[in-house]
């Protein structure tokens, strides 16, 4: 190597920003005062990146309260590098308001957004534009914390490919630039991916083209052109998660509607949204109360020892067979610990005795279920994860009209429960989910079901959004289809048809179909030329299309199983996909641990190269 060591980070959103923060934290001990050049590549400004960019509708919110969002490590993060504490989102806003911090440069802050920042409270659900300012501030703080001699250069553009020998300098080719960036190490942190349509979506798109219909495939909702969705017509929407919530907002308030005293006043420009999904219900509301009292000691049954044993087993890990029983037992432990310690009047016996029997029981055996039935008299106080995953199992209605009130009752009950401290075992389960996620990411690709289930229970919309959904239902703007949703292309009539298992034999016809979900993060169908090239160059993918990386370093694995010494990747498109690039304070932050490990590995590589050159 000759010249200054160089690191190229492709992706400047929260994951790339978190990596820069970890580099700044680890440079003094691992790299010393040597010079280092960092090139940051992204078509969107550093900090927010694409998903959290400033340039999006102010109507779109985060699905987390401000006090539950941090980009900084604390003592709960299991990492080798030093903790560099910093403010959570609401504390940062208070610092701005009180003059203890300054706004970041170039964040495009208008008076409305400035007012939102200064008025922000911990229990508010901020707009994504506000989060973009926080992330920009975090980025600027991370760059400012780098020692003299470490420089960062942002290249506004798209990386197309990475070439170069395993043991030599890499070349990062950018769109519209004839010469590459030279790099001693490359870290890919490009976040959520666009994708080519799968075979079903291709058929639906072809059908729509033949009959002059509208078909919107899976996409990040803020980037979807919704002007094609006609006003006043029925629209079939498949997907009931957070992408649907964004769609709902943009097609109602975004078209001039408003809420008055809990009811919706239409503008007349809204479509009629017929919404269904596999479960047929929205994600559970965010929990609306704070934790008080003793926390469950986690991990208990799903800790590092178990994940190590699974990794060393002589057979491939099957999620349902090898992992799920332990997840079920871990979440149950969190639930019953809280029930016994905070609501003992709803249990029989004592916690110590229950815990001993619970620990001894086979996670998949009948003794565990019998123990719970004997100790917890009210079935409403027992945790049944299978029932939670199938809330409309066996529910049938004779018509879609008959279904509407039943679904409104379900959503109302969910809102009441998720805001009732008397149901605080639900919050304990949430903590258990975070703990479990931190362990499961070490197992690599465990399939998509777990990530969807986690989001359904732990990463749902703010309560106010579900109140808005209820108002839209009462106003007739939203209609529920039910569970087991099906979509068909009726060639004879030239229309999309939607039905469900909840309302057997009934169909809704529409000229517009919207897929309200993100594309699956698969290397086979990604529209990222960078990942396509990496895959063609030998990077390994799992059966579900995730990029394989070493869990302890983030190094990209080849199809021969060898980690690439100079190429790394972090994010949801990898086998080390974490729950998010930021998290609640004092909950471990698996993404923070990954960022730290990758930063330290890359710095050690760059240091050794610099020393060998000298």
C-alpha positions as CSV (number, residue, x, y, z in Angstrom):
1,X,0.0,0.0,0.0
2,X,1.2,3.5,-0.7
3,X,-0.3,6.8,0.4
4,X,-3.0,7.4,3.1
5,X,-5.1,4.4,4.1
6,X,-8.6,4.8,2.6
7,X,-12.0,3.5,3.7
8,X,-15.1,3.8,1.4
9,X,-18.5,3.6,3.1
10,X,-21.3,3.1,0.6
11,X,-24.5,4.3,2.2
12,X,-24.8,7.4,4.4
13,X,-28.0,6.7,6.2
14,X,-28.3,5.7,9.9
15,X,-26.2,2.6,9.5
16,X,-23.4,4.4,7.7
17,X,-23.6,7.2,10.3
18,X,-23.5,4.7,13.1
19,X,-20.4,3.2,11.6
20,X,-18.7,6.6,11.4
21,X,-19.6,7.1,15.1
22,X,-18.0,3.8,16.0
23,X,-14.9,4.6,13.9
24,X,-14.5,7.9,15.8
25,X,-14.9,6.0,19.1
26,X,-12.3,3.3,18.3
27,X,-9.7,5.3,16.4
28,X,-7.7,6.5,19.4
29,X,-7.1,3.0,20.8
30,X,-6.9,1.0,17.6
31,X,-5.5,3.3,15.0
32,X,-3.7,6.1,16.8
33,X,-2.8,9.3,15.1
34,X,-2.2,7.9,11.7
35,X,-3.9,9.7,8.7
36,X,-7.0,8.1,7.3
37,X,-9.3,9.1,4.4
38,X,-13.0,8.1,4.5
39,X,-15.1,8.4,1.4
40,X,-18.9,8.3,2.0
41,X,-21.0,7.5,-1.0
42,X,-24.8,8.2,-1.2
43,X,-27.2,10.1,-3.5
44,X,-28.9,11.4,-0.3
45,X,-27.3,13.7,2.3
46,X,-25.4,12.0,5.2
47,X,-27.4,11.2,8.4
48,X,-30.8,10.4,7.2
49,X,-30.0,8.8,3.8
50,X,-33.0,7.8,1.7
51,X,-35.5,6.6,4.2
52,X,-35.0,9.4,6.7
53,X,-34.3,12.2,4.2
54,X,-35.7,15.7,4.8
55,X,-37.4,15.8,1.5
56,X,-40.6,13.8,2.3
57,X,-44.1,14.6,3.4
58,X,-44.3,16.2,6.9
59,X,-47.4,14.0,7.5
60,X,-45.3,10.9,7.8
61,X,-44.3,10.0,11.4
62,X,-41.8,7.7,13.0
63,X,-43.5,4.7,14.7
64,X,-41.5,5.3,17.9
65,X,-41.8,7.8,20.6
66,X,-39.0,10.4,20.8
67,X,-37.7,9.0,24.1
68,X,-37.3,5.6,22.5
69,X,-34.9,6.7,19.8
70,X,-31.2,6.9,20.2
71,X,-28.1,6.6,18.0
72,X,-25.6,6.4,20.9
73,X,-24.2,3.4,22.7
74,X,-24.6,2.8,26.4
75,X,-23.5,0.2,29.0
76,X,-26.1,-2.3,27.8
77,X,-24.4,-2.7,24.4
78,X,-22.2,-5.8,24.3
79,X,-19.3,-4.4,22.4
80,X,-15.5,-4.2,22.7
81,X,-15.2,-0.5,21.8
82,X,-15.7,2.4,24.2
83,X,-19.1,3.7,25.1
84,X,-19.7,7.2,23.8
85,X,-22.9,8.4,25.3
86,X,-25.2,10.9,23.6
87,X,-28.7,12.2,23.8
88,X,-31.8,10.4,22.7
89,X,-34.0,12.2,20.3
90,X,-36.2,14.0,22.8
91,X,-33.1,15.1,24.9
92,X,-31.4,16.4,21.8
93,X,-34.6,18.4,21.0
94,X,-34.6,19.8,24.5
95,X,-30.9,20.8,24.1
96,X,-31.8,22.6,20.9
97,X,-34.6,24.4,22.6
98,X,-32.5,25.4,25.6
99,X,-29.5,26.5,23.6
100,X,-27.2,23.6,24.8
101,X,-26.9,22.4,21.2
102,X,-26.9,23.9,17.8
103,X,-28.8,22.8,14.7
104,X,-26.8,20.9,12.1
105,X,-25.7,22.7,9.0
106,X,-27.5,22.2,5.7
107,X,-30.5,20.4,7.1
108,X,-33.1,22.5,5.3
109,X,-35.0,23.4,8.5
110,X,-38.1,25.5,7.8
111,X,-40.1,27.3,10.5
112,X,-42.7,24.6,10.8
113,X,-40.0,21.9,11.4
114,X,-38.1,24.2,13.8
115,X,-41.3,24.6,15.8
116,X,-41.8,20.8,15.9
117,X,-38.2,20.3,17.2
118,X,-38.6,22.9,20.0
119,X,-42.0,21.6,21.0
120,X,-41.0,17.9,21.0
121,X,-41.7,15.9,24.2
122,X,-40.5,12.4,25.0
123,X,-43.9,10.8,24.4
124,X,-44.5,12.5,21.1
125,X,-44.2,10.6,17.8
126,X,-42.0,12.9,15.7
127,X,-42.2,13.3,12.0
128,X,-39.6,11.6,9.8
129,X,-38.3,15.0,8.8
130,X,-37.5,15.8,12.4
131,X,-35.7,12.5,12.7
132,X,-33.7,13.5,9.6
133,X,-32.4,16.6,11.5
134,X,-31.4,14.5,14.5
135,X,-29.6,12.0,12.3
136,X,-27.8,14.8,10.5
137,X,-26.7,16.2,13.9
138,X,-25.4,12.8,14.9
139,X,-23.4,12.5,11.7
140,X,-21.9,15.9,12.2
141,X,-21.0,15.1,15.8
142,X,-19.4,11.8,14.7
143,X,-17.3,13.6,12.1
144,X,-16.3,16.3,14.5
145,X,-15.1,13.6,17.0
146,X,-12.7,12.2,14.5
147,X,-9.1,13.1,15.4
148,X,-7.0,15.4,13.2
149,X,-5.7,13.5,10.2
150,X,-9.0,11.6,9.6
151,X,-11.0,13.3,6.9
152,X,-14.4,12.5,5.5
153,X,-15.6,13.3,2.0
154,X,-19.2,12.8,0.8
155,X,-19.7,11.9,-2.8
156,X,-23.3,12.5,-3.9
157,X,-24.0,9.6,-6.2
158,X,-24.5,5.9,-6.5
159,X,-21.9,3.2,-6.3
160,X,-22.2,0.8,-9.2
161,X,-19.6,-1.9,-8.4
162,X,-16.6,-2.8,-6.4
163,X,-13.6,-4.5,-8.2
164,X,-10.1,-5.5,-7.1
165,X,-8.2,-8.5,-5.9
166,X,-8.8,-10.1,-2.5
167,X,-5.4,-9.0,-1.1
168,X,-5.2,-5.7,-2.9
169,X,-6.8,-2.3,-3.1
170,X,-10.4,-2.2,-4.1
171,X,-11.9,0.1,-6.7
172,X,-15.3,1.6,-6.1
173,X,-17.0,2.8,-9.4
174,X,-19.5,5.6,-9.1
175,X,-22.3,6.4,-11.6
176,X,-21.2,9.2,-13.9
177,X,-17.5,9.1,-12.9
178,X,-14.8,7.7,-15.1
179,X,-12.2,7.0,-12.4
180,X,-12.9,4.8,-9.4
181,X,-12.4,5.6,-5.7
182,X,-9.4,3.6,-4.5
183,X,-10.1,1.8,-1.2
184,X,-8.1,-0.4,1.2
185,X,-11.5,-1.4,2.7
186,X,-15.1,-1.1,1.7
187,X,-18.2,-1.2,3.9
188,X,-21.7,-1.5,2.2
189,X,-24.5,0.1,4.3
190,X,-27.1,0.8,1.7
191,X,-30.2,-0.1,3.8
192,X,-33.5,-1.1,2.2
193,X,-33.4,-2.2,-1.4
194,X,-35.5,-1.7,-4.5
195,X,-36.2,-5.0,-6.2
196,X,-37.3,-6.4,-9.5
197,X,-40.9,-7.8,-9.3
198,X,-41.4,-11.5,-8.5
199,X,-43.3,-13.7,-10.9
200,X,-46.7,-12.9,-9.3
201,X,-46.0,-9.2,-9.5
202,X,-45.0,-9.5,-13.2
203,X,-48.2,-11.3,-14.0
204,X,-50.3,-8.7,-12.2
205,X,-48.4,-5.8,-13.9
206,X,-49.0,-7.4,-17.3
207,X,-52.6,-7.9,-16.5
208,X,-52.9,-4.3,-15.5
209,X,-51.2,-3.1,-18.7
210,X,-53.6,-5.2,-20.9
211,X,-56.7,-3.8,-19.2
212,X,-55.7,-0.3,-18.5
213,X,-55.6,-0.8,-14.7
214,X,-53.4,0.6,-12.0
215,X,-50.9,-1.8,-10.2
216,X,-48.4,-0.4,-7.7
217,X,-45.9,-3.1,-6.7
218,X,-44.1,-3.3,-3.3
219,X,-42.1,-0.1,-2.7
220,X,-41.1,2.4,0.0
221,X,-44.4,4.3,0.2
222,X,-42.9,7.7,0.4
223,X,-41.3,7.1,-3.0
224,X,-44.4,5.7,-4.7
225,X,-46.3,7.9,-7.2
226,X,-49.7,7.8,-5.7
227,X,-51.2,10.3,-8.3
228,X,-52.2,7.2,-10.3
229,X,-54.6,6.1,-7.5
230,X,-58.0,7.4,-8.6
231,X,-60.3,9.4,-6.2
232,X,-63.7,8.0,-5.4
233,X,-63.0,4.5,-6.7
234,X,-62.4,1.2,-4.8
235,X,-58.8,0.3,-4.4
236,X,-57.5,-3.1,-3.2
237,X,-54.6,-2.8,-0.7
238,X,-52.6,-5.9,0.2
239,X,-50.6,-5.4,3.4
240,X,-51.6,-4.1,6.8
241,X,-48.2,-3.1,8.3
242,X,-46.4,0.2,8.4
243,X,-46.3,0.7,4.7
244,X,-50.1,0.6,4.7
245,X,-50.2,3.3,7.5
246,X,-48.1,5.6,5.3
247,X,-50.3,4.9,2.3
248,X,-53.4,5.6,4.5
249,X,-52.0,9.0,5.6
250,X,-50.9,10.1,2.1
251,X,-54.2,9.2,0.4
252,X,-56.4,10.9,3.1
253,X,-54.7,13.8,4.9
254,X,-52.3,14.0,2.0
255,X,-55.3,14.7,-0.2
256,X,-56.9,17.4,2.0
257,X,-58.9,15.4,4.5
258,X,-58.8,16.2,8.2
259,X,-59.7,14.9,11.6
260,X,-62.2,16.8,13.7
261,X,-63.1,15.7,17.3
262,X,-62.1,12.1,16.5
263,X,-64.0,11.9,13.2
264,X,-62.7,12.1,9.7
265,X,-63.9,14.9,7.3
266,X,-63.2,13.8,3.8
267,X,-62.0,16.1,1.1
268,X,-63.7,14.1,-1.7
269,X,-60.4,13.2,-3.3
270,X,-59.9,10.0,-1.3
271,X,-60.1,6.5,-2.8
272,X,-62.1,3.8,-1.1
273,X,-59.4,1.5,0.4
274,X,-60.2,-2.2,0.8
275,X,-57.4,-3.5,3.0
276,X,-56.5,-7.1,3.8
277,X,-53.5,-9.3,4.6
278,X,-52.4,-12.7,5.9
279,X,-53.5,-11.8,9.5
280,X,-56.2,-9.4,8.4
281,X,-55.5,-6.9,11.2
282,X,-53.0,-4.1,11.6
283,X,-49.8,-4.4,13.6
284,X,-50.3,-4.0,17.3
285,X,-50.3,-0.5,18.6
286,X,-47.2,0.9,20.2
287,X,-47.4,0.5,24.0
288,X,-48.5,3.8,25.6
289,X,-47.2,3.6,29.1
290,X,-43.7,3.6,30.7
291,X,-42.0,0.7,32.5
292,X,-42.1,0.7,36.3
293,X,-40.6,-1.7,38.8
294,X,-38.4,-4.8,38.3
295,X,-37.3,-5.8,34.8
296,X,-37.2,-9.5,33.8
297,X,-33.6,-10.7,33.9
298,X,-33.0,-11.3,30.2
299,X,-31.7,-13.3,28.4
300,X,-32.8,-16.3,30.4
301,X,-33.5,-19.3,28.1
302,X,-32.4,-17.8,24.8
303,X,-28.9,-16.5,25.5
304,X,-25.4,-16.8,24.0
305,X,-24.9,-20.3,25.2
306,X,-27.9,-21.6,23.2
307,X,-27.0,-19.7,20.0
308,X,-23.4,-21.0,20.2
309,X,-24.7,-24.5,20.6
310,X,-27.0,-24.1,17.6
311,X,-24.2,-22.7,15.5
312,X,-22.0,-25.6,16.4
313,X,-24.6,-28.3,15.8
314,X,-23.9,-30.8,13.0
315,X,-27.1,-30.1,11.2
316,X,-28.6,-26.9,9.6
317,X,-30.7,-24.8,12.0
318,X,-34.4,-25.1,11.4
319,X,-36.2,-22.2,12.9
320,X,-39.4,-23.9,13.9
321,X,-37.8,-27.0,15.2
322,X,-34.6,-25.7,16.8
323,X,-35.3,-22.1,17.7
324,X,-38.9,-21.3,18.1
325,X,-39.6,-23.4,21.2
326,X,-36.8,-21.4,23.0
327,X,-38.2,-18.1,21.7
328,X,-41.6,-19.1,23.0
329,X,-40.2,-20.0,26.4
330,X,-38.1,-16.8,26.6
331,X,-41.0,-14.6,25.9
332,X,-43.2,-16.5,28.2
333,X,-40.6,-16.1,31.0
334,X,-40.6,-12.3,30.5
335,X,-44.4,-12.3,30.5
336,X,-44.9,-14.4,33.7
337,X,-42.1,-12.7,35.5
338,X,-43.9,-9.4,35.1
339,X,-47.3,-11.0,36.0
340,X,-46.0,-12.5,39.2
341,X,-44.0,-9.5,40.3
342,X,-46.4,-6.7,39.3
343,X,-49.8,-8.3,39.4
344,X,-49.5,-11.2,41.9
345,X,-53.2,-11.2,42.7
346,X,-53.8,-12.7,39.2
347,X,-51.6,-15.7,39.9
348,X,-51.5,-18.7,42.3
349,X,-48.5,-19.7,44.3
350,X,-45.2,-17.8,44.4
351,X,-42.8,-16.7,41.7
352,X,-39.8,-18.7,43.0
353,X,-41.7,-21.9,42.8
354,X,-43.2,-21.2,39.4
355,X,-39.8,-20.1,38.0
356,X,-38.2,-23.3,39.2
357,X,-40.8,-25.5,37.5
358,X,-40.9,-23.3,34.4
359,X,-37.1,-23.5,34.0
360,X,-37.2,-27.3,34.3
361,X,-40.0,-27.8,31.8
362,X,-39.3,-28.9,28.2
363,X,-40.1,-25.8,26.0
364,X,-42.1,-27.9,23.6
365,X,-43.6,-30.3,26.1
366,X,-47.1,-30.5,27.8
367,X,-45.8,-29.9,31.3
368,X,-45.1,-26.2,30.5
369,X,-48.6,-25.6,29.4
370,X,-50.1,-27.4,32.4
371,X,-47.9,-25.4,34.8
372,X,-49.2,-22.1,33.2
373,X,-52.8,-23.2,33.4
374,X,-52.5,-24.1,37.1
375,X,-50.7,-20.9,38.0
376,X,-52.6,-18.3,35.9
377,X,-56.3,-18.8,36.3
378,X,-57.5,-16.2,33.7
379,X,-56.8,-17.2,30.1
380,X,-56.5,-13.5,29.3
381,X,-53.3,-13.5,31.4
382,X,-51.7,-16.3,29.6
383,X,-49.3,-15.8,26.7
384,X,-50.3,-17.6,23.5
385,X,-48.0,-16.6,20.7
386,X,-49.7,-18.8,18.1
387,X,-53.0,-17.2,18.9
388,X,-51.4,-13.8,18.7
389,X,-50.1,-14.6,15.2
390,X,-53.5,-15.8,14.0
391,X,-56.0,-13.3,15.6
392,X,-58.8,-14.1,13.1
393,X,-58.3,-17.9,13.1
394,X,-61.8,-19.5,12.8
395,X,-63.6,-16.1,12.6
396,X,-66.2,-16.0,9.8
397,X,-68.6,-13.4,8.7
398,X,-71.4,-13.7,6.1
399,X,-70.5,-10.4,4.3
400,X,-67.9,-7.7,4.3
401,X,-70.5,-5.3,5.8
402,X,-70.8,-7.7,8.8
403,X,-67.0,-7.8,9.2
404,X,-66.4,-4.0,9.6
405,X,-67.8,-3.6,13.2
406,X,-66.0,-6.8,14.3
407,X,-62.6,-5.4,13.1
408,X,-63.3,-2.0,14.7
409,X,-64.0,-3.8,18.0
410,X,-60.7,-5.7,17.6
411,X,-58.7,-2.5,17.0
412,X,-60.4,-0.7,19.8
413,X,-59.6,-3.5,22.2
414,X,-56.0,-3.6,21.1
415,X,-55.7,0.2,21.7
416,X,-57.2,-0.1,25.2
417,X,-54.9,-3.0,26.1
418,X,-51.7,-1.5,24.8
419,X,-52.4,1.7,26.9
420,X,-53.4,-0.1,30.1
421,X,-50.6,-0.5,32.7
422,X,-52.6,-3.4,34.1
423,X,-51.5,-5.3,31.0
424,X,-47.8,-4.6,31.6
425,X,-46.8,-8.2,30.8
426,X,-47.2,-7.0,27.2
427,X,-44.4,-4.6,27.7
428,X,-42.3,-7.3,29.3
429,X,-42.8,-9.4,26.1
430,X,-41.6,-6.4,24.1
431,X,-38.4,-6.4,26.1
432,X,-38.2,-10.2,25.6
433,X,-38.5,-9.7,21.8
434,X,-35.7,-7.2,21.8
435,X,-33.5,-9.6,23.8
436,X,-34.4,-12.5,21.5
437,X,-33.7,-10.5,18.4
438,X,-30.2,-9.7,19.7
439,X,-29.4,-13.4,19.9
440,X,-31.2,-14.6,16.7
441,X,-29.2,-12.3,14.4
442,X,-26.2,-14.4,15.2
443,X,-27.9,-17.4,13.5
444,X,-27.9,-15.8,10.1
445,X,-30.8,-16.3,7.8
446,X,-33.6,-17.8,9.8
447,X,-36.3,-17.0,7.3
448,X,-38.6,-14.0,7.0
449,X,-41.4,-15.2,9.3
450,X,-39.6,-14.2,12.5
451,X,-38.9,-10.6,11.3
452,X,-42.5,-10.2,10.3
453,X,-43.8,-11.5,13.7
454,X,-41.4,-9.3,15.6
455,X,-42.6,-6.2,13.7
456,X,-46.2,-7.2,14.1
457,X,-45.9,-7.4,17.9
458,X,-43.1,-4.9,18.7
459,X,-42.9,-2.4,15.8
460,X,-46.4,-1.4,15.1
461,X,-47.9,2.1,14.5
462,X,-48.5,4.8,17.1
463,X,-51.8,4.6,18.9
464,X,-53.0,7.8,17.3
465,X,-52.6,6.2,13.8
466,X,-55.0,3.4,14.8
467,X,-57.5,5.9,16.1
468,X,-57.3,7.6,12.7
469,X,-57.8,4.2,11.1
470,X,-61.0,3.7,13.1
471,X,-62.2,7.1,12.1
472,X,-61.5,6.4,8.4
473,X,-63.5,3.1,8.8
474,X,-66.4,4.9,10.4
475,X,-66.3,7.4,7.5
476,X,-66.4,4.6,4.9
477,X,-63.0,5.5,3.5
478,X,-61.4,2.3,4.7
479,X,-63.0,-1.2,4.4
480,X,-61.6,-4.3,6.0
481,X,-61.3,-7.5,3.9
482,X,-60.1,-10.0,6.6
483,X,-57.4,-12.6,7.0
484,X,-56.0,-15.0,4.4
485,X,-56.4,-12.4,1.7
486,X,-56.4,-13.5,-1.9
487,X,-55.9,-11.4,-5.1
488,X,-57.0,-12.6,-8.5
489,X,-56.9,-11.2,-12.0
490,X,-60.3,-11.6,-13.7
491,X,-59.5,-11.7,-17.4
492,X,-63.2,-11.7,-18.4
493,X,-64.2,-8.6,-16.5
494,X,-60.7,-6.9,-16.7
495,X,-60.6,-6.2,-13.0
496,X,-58.7,-7.2,-9.8
497,X,-60.6,-9.3,-7.4
498,X,-59.9,-9.6,-3.6
499,X,-61.3,-12.0,-1.1
500,X,-60.4,-13.6,2.3
501,X,-61.0,-16.6,4.4
502,X,-62.8,-14.4,6.9
503,X,-65.7,-13.7,4.5
504,X,-65.9,-16.9,2.4
505,X,-67.3,-16.7,-1.1
506,X,-67.3,-12.9,-1.3
507,X,-65.1,-10.8,-3.6
508,X,-64.3,-7.1,-4.0
509,X,-63.6,-5.8,-7.6
510,X,-61.4,-2.9,-8.3
511,X,-59.4,-1.3,-11.1
512,X,-56.5,-0.5,-8.8
513,X,-54.2,-2.8,-6.7
514,X,-51.6,-1.5,-4.3
515,X,-49.0,-3.8,-2.6
516,X,-48.5,-2.0,0.7
517,X,-45.2,-3.5,1.7
518,X,-41.4,-3.2,1.1
519,X,-39.8,-5.5,-1.4
520,X,-38.0,-8.5,0.0
521,X,-34.3,-7.9,0.4
522,X,-33.0,-10.5,-2.1
523,X,-29.8,-10.5,-4.0
524,X,-31.5,-12.3,-6.9
525,X,-34.0,-9.6,-7.6
526,X,-32.3,-6.5,-6.2
527,X,-32.2,-3.4,-8.4
528,X,-28.9,-2.4,-6.8
529,X,-26.2,-2.8,-9.4
530,X,-23.6,-2.8,-6.6
531,X,-25.1,-5.9,-4.9
532,X,-25.7,-7.6,-8.3
533,X,-22.0,-7.2,-9.1
534,X,-20.9,-8.4,-5.7
535,X,-23.0,-11.5,-6.1
536,X,-21.7,-12.1,-9.6
537,X,-18.2,-11.6,-8.2
538,X,-18.6,-14.5,-5.8
539,X,-20.4,-13.1,-2.7
540,X,-22.7,-15.8,-1.2
541,X,-26.4,-15.5,-0.8
542,X,-28.7,-17.6,1.4
543,X,-31.8,-19.5,0.1
544,X,-33.9,-16.5,0.8
545,X,-31.5,-14.1,-1.0
546,X,-29.7,-12.4,1.9
547,X,-26.0,-11.5,1.5
548,X,-24.0,-13.7,3.8
549,X,-21.7,-12.0,6.2
550,X,-19.5,-13.1,9.1
551,X,-21.5,-12.4,12.3
552,X,-18.4,-11.3,14.3
553,X,-17.0,-8.8,11.8
554,X,-19.5,-8.1,9.0
555,X,-17.0,-9.4,6.4
556,X,-18.8,-10.5,3.2
557,X,-18.6,-14.3,2.7
558,X,-17.8,-15.8,-0.6
559,X,-19.5,-18.9,-2.0
560,X,-16.5,-20.8,-0.9
561,X,-17.2,-19.8,2.7
562,X,-14.2,-17.5,3.0
563,X,-14.7,-14.0,4.4
564,X,-13.4,-11.3,2.1
565,X,-10.6,-9.5,3.9
566,X,-11.5,-6.0,2.5
567,X,-15.2,-6.0,1.9
568,X,-17.9,-5.6,4.6
569,X,-21.6,-5.2,4.8
570,X,-24.2,-4.1,7.4
571,X,-27.9,-3.8,7.1
572,X,-31.3,-5.6,6.4
573,X,-30.0,-7.1,3.2
574,X,-27.5,-9.2,5.1
575,X,-27.7,-12.3,7.2
576,X,-26.9,-10.1,10.2
577,X,-30.0,-8.0,9.8
578,X,-30.9,-6.3,13.0
579,X,-34.2,-4.8,14.2
580,X,-33.1,-1.3,13.2
581,X,-30.2,1.1,12.8
582,X,-31.3,2.9,16.0
583,X,-33.1,1.7,19.1
584,X,-34.5,2.4,22.5
585,X,-31.9,3.6,25.1
586,X,-30.6,0.8,27.4
587,X,-31.9,-2.1,25.3
588,X,-28.6,-3.5,24.0
589,X,-28.8,-2.2,20.4
590,X,-27.7,-5.2,18.3
591,X,-27.0,-2.9,15.4
592,X,-24.7,-0.8,17.6
593,X,-22.7,-4.0,18.5
594,X,-22.4,-4.9,14.8
595,X,-21.3,-1.4,13.9
596,X,-18.6,-1.5,16.6
597,X,-17.3,-4.9,15.5
598,X,-17.1,-3.9,11.9
599,X,-15.5,-0.6,12.7
600,X,-12.8,-2.3,14.9
601,X,-12.1,-5.0,12.3
602,X,-11.8,-2.4,9.5
603,X,-9.5,-0.2,11.6
604,X,-7.3,-3.1,12.6
605,X,-7.0,-4.0,8.9
606,X,-6.1,-0.4,7.9
607,X,-3.6,-0.1,10.8
608,X,-1.8,-3.3,9.8
609,X,-1.7,-2.2,6.2
610,X,-0.3,1.2,7.2
611,X,2.3,-0.4,9.5
612,X,3.4,-2.9,6.8
613,X,3.8,0.0,4.4
614,X,5.9,1.9,6.8
